[in-house]
């Protein structure tokens, strides 16, 4: 009897300790939502219209305008959004699609599932597909399209080199939304622009994605593909309502993210650490995360951050290139960050004490 009671007490104490630890831990990410935003979701329930409807159309219209596109589709699944976007390009069978080794693994799954060939490229100094590698793929008459995924809030310096390739481009702004380089803004490059709205996104609708375009031919193709599964695949109004309230206040959200990013950058510069992102004066990141290049053993850096209650993650653990960390001959520019880049928490809801703690670690990390 006593042993049973003691066991129960130990279990309760363990649970209590776990709760306390989790409460003190600086989580890696939090969706940019406040309780007031939930009113938008409650309103859809009051209206008894929680499926795809007017709010989905409103969110699609707002996002298209924000990106500088005309129209597109809003779906429940990023995978389907990617499939429909690639289908809209109307590529020849067995064509190759170029994308960088920093791209998420889901791209590999989708491209191969659709019967196309994956053509991986190294990256330039901004973490984007290396133009020379894409050109090599085109010369072999294989590469017929390009996907530009801008990782960790990075951004292209100019668009002309990509445009001169004269192949269709899908631009993924999931992590680069609102990043700028001079007069260029994320979303200006792609013939089709896609964006995922998962929990860790700049905008989070608790899942779902959008594909938009400035070109009528692609808009028509996207809508034609989406029409086949519209009843089961359109973004529900409950999700879209979350996107609307976040998009309306996105300027203040990005301002706060950039404020924290700048503070982290200044702290990093006081130590021996180096940021993954370019320090070019014309680059204005969105503050999606704060990626740091680690010179020491990355496991030691992770343990050091965890000692201060900071949840950090390897920046490219979910990238295609994660399994190519030893391919120095093939991806010389990408290999270093693939194995040594560590991302720190950065979101608007970080408390001032959390920011101070992260700054302290950044000053001493190397």
ChimeraX attribute file (.defattr): number of C-alpha atoms within 10 A of each C-alpha:
attribute: neighborCount
match mode: 1-to-1
recipient: residues
	/A:1	6
	/A:2	7
	/A:3	8
	/A:4	9
	/A:5	10
	/A:6	11
	/A:7	12
	/A:8	12
	/A:9	12
	/A:10	12
	/A:11	12
	/A:12	12
	/A:13	12
	/A:14	12
	/A:15	12
	/A:16	12
	/A:17	12
	/A:18	12
	/A:19	12
	/A:20	11
	/A:21	12
	/A:22	12
	/A:23	11
	/A:24	13
	/A:25	16
	/A:26	23
	/A:27	18
	/A:28	16
	/A:29	20
	/A:30	17
	/A:31	18
	/A:32	20
	/A:33	17
	/A:34	10
	/A:35	7
	/A:36	9
	/A:37	16
	/A:38	14
	/A:39	14
	/A:40	21
	/A:41	19
	/A:42	14
	/A:43	14
	/A:44	19
	/A:45	14
	/A:46	10
	/A:47	9
	/A:48	9
	/A:49	15
	/A:50	19
	/A:51	19
	/A:52	22
	/A:53	15
	/A:54	14
	/A:55	24
	/A:56	24
	/A:57	18
	/A:58	16
	/A:59	24
	/A:60	25
	/A:61	19
	/A:62	18
	/A:63	24
	/A:64	22
	/A:65	13
	/A:66	14
	/A:67	19
	/A:68	15
	/A:69	23
	/A:70	17
	/A:71	25
	/A:72	28
	/A:73	28
	/A:74	31
	/A:75	26
	/A:76	23
	/A:77	19
	/A:78	21
	/A:79	17
	/A:80	18
	/A:81	25
	/A:82	23
	/A:83	18
	/A:84	19
	/A:85	29
	/A:86	24
	/A:87	15
	/A:88	19
	/A:89	20
	/A:90	11
	/A:91	15
	/A:92	9
	/A:93	10
	/A:94	15
	/A:95	17
	/A:96	24
	/A:97	25
	/A:98	26
	/A:99	29
	/A:100	28
	/A:101	27
	/A:102	30
	/A:103	26
	/A:104	19
	/A:105	15
	/A:106	14
	/A:107	18
	/A:108	20
	/A:109	13
	/A:110	17
	/A:111	17
	/A:112	13
	/A:113	11
	/A:114	14
	/A:115	12
	/A:116	19
	/A:117	18
	/A:118	20
	/A:119	20
	/A:120	24
	/A:121	25
	/A:122	23
	/A:123	22
	/A:124	15
	/A:125	15
	/A:126	17
	/A:127	27
	/A:128	25
	/A:129	27
	/A:130	21
	/A:131	16
	/A:132	14
	/A:133	18
	/A:134	24
	/A:135	15
	/A:136	13
	/A:137	19
	/A:138	18
	/A:139	10
	/A:140	8
	/A:141	11
	/A:142	17
	/A:143	23
	/A:144	21
	/A:145	22
	/A:146	23
	/A:147	22
	/A:148	23
	/A:149	25
	/A:150	25
	/A:151	24
	/A:152	23
	/A:153	26
	/A:154	29
	/A:155	30
	/A:156	23
	/A:157	19
	/A:158	13
	/A:159	12
	/A:160	9
	/A:161	11
	/A:162	21
	/A:163	14
	/A:164	8
	/A:165	16
	/A:166	10
	/A:167	15
	/A:168	20
	/A:169	23
	/A:170	26
	/A:171	23
	/A:172	25
	/A:173	26
	/A:174	27
	/A:175	26
	/A:176	27
	/A:177	25
	/A:178	23
	/A:179	25
	/A:180	21
	/A:181	18
	/A:182	13
	/A:183	9
	/A:184	17
	/A:185	19
	/A:186	25
	/A:187	29
	/A:188	17
	/A:189	20
	/A:190	24
	/A:191	22
	/A:192	27
	/A:193	27
	/A:194	25
	/A:195	26
	/A:196	29
	/A:197	23
	/A:198	18
	/A:199	15
	/A:200	20
	/A:201	22
	/A:202	29
	/A:203	26
	/A:204	23
	/A:205	26
	/A:206	19
	/A:207	19
	/A:208	25
	/A:209	25
	/A:210	26
	/A:211	30
	/A:212	30
	/A:213	27
	/A:214	19
	/A:215	14
	/A:216	12
	/A:217	11
	/A:218	22
	/A:219	23
	/A:220	15
	/A:221	18
	/A:222	26
	/A:223	19
	/A:224	15
	/A:225	19
	/A:226	22
	/A:227	14
	/A:228	10
	/A:229	12
	/A:230	16
	/A:231	11
	/A:232	14
	/A:233	18
	/A:234	21
	/A:235	28
	/A:236	23
	/A:237	24
	/A:238	24
	/A:239	25
	/A:240	33
	/A:241	26
	/A:242	23
	/A:243	27
	/A:244	23
	/A:245	20
	/A:246	21
	/A:247	18
	/A:248	14
	/A:249	10
	/A:250	16
	/A:251	12
	/A:252	12
	/A:253	21
	/A:254	21
	/A:255	14
	/A:256	19
	/A:257	22
	/A:258	22
	/A:259	15
	/A:260	21
	/A:261	21
	/A:262	15
	/A:263	14
	/A:264	23
	/A:265	21
	/A:266	13
	/A:267	20
	/A:268	23
	/A:269	13
	/A:270	12
	/A:271	15
	/A:272	14
	/A:273	19
	/A:274	20
	/A:275	18
	/A:276	22
	/A:277	20
	/A:278	16
	/A:279	12
	/A:280	10
	/A:281	8
	/A:282	13
	/A:283	19
	/A:284	19
	/A:285	26
	/A:286	26
	/A:287	30
	/A:288	28
	/A:289	26
	/A:290	24
	/A:291	26
	/A:292	24
	/A:293	22
	/A:294	24
	/A:295	15
	/A:296	11
	/A:297	11
	/A:298	17
	/A:299	13
	/A:300	12
	/A:301	20
	/A:302	20
	/A:303	14
	/A:304	15
	/A:305	20
	/A:306	15
	/A:307	12
	/A:308	16
	/A:309	19
	/A:310	22
	/A:311	18
	/A:312	21
	/A:313	15
	/A:314	19
	/A:315	25
	/A:316	22
	/A:317	17
	/A:318	14
	/A:319	20
	/A:320	21
	/A:321	25
	/A:322	20
	/A:323	13
	/A:324	16
	/A:325	16
	/A:326	15
	/A:327	12
	/A:328	12
	/A:329	8
	/A:330	13
	/A:331	20
	/A:332	13
	/A:333	16
	/A:334	24
	/A:335	22
	/A:336	16
	/A:337	21
	/A:338	24
	/A:339	22
	/A:340	22
	/A:341	21
	/A:342	25
	/A:343	22
	/A:344	24
	/A:345	22
	/A:346	25
	/A:347	27
	/A:348	20
	/A:349	16
	/A:350	18
	/A:351	11
	/A:352	10
	/A:353	9
	/A:354	20
	/A:355	17
	/A:356	15
	/A:357	16
	/A:358	23
	/A:359	20
	/A:360	17
	/A:361	21
	/A:362	24
	/A:363	18
	/A:364	15
	/A:365	22
	/A:366	18
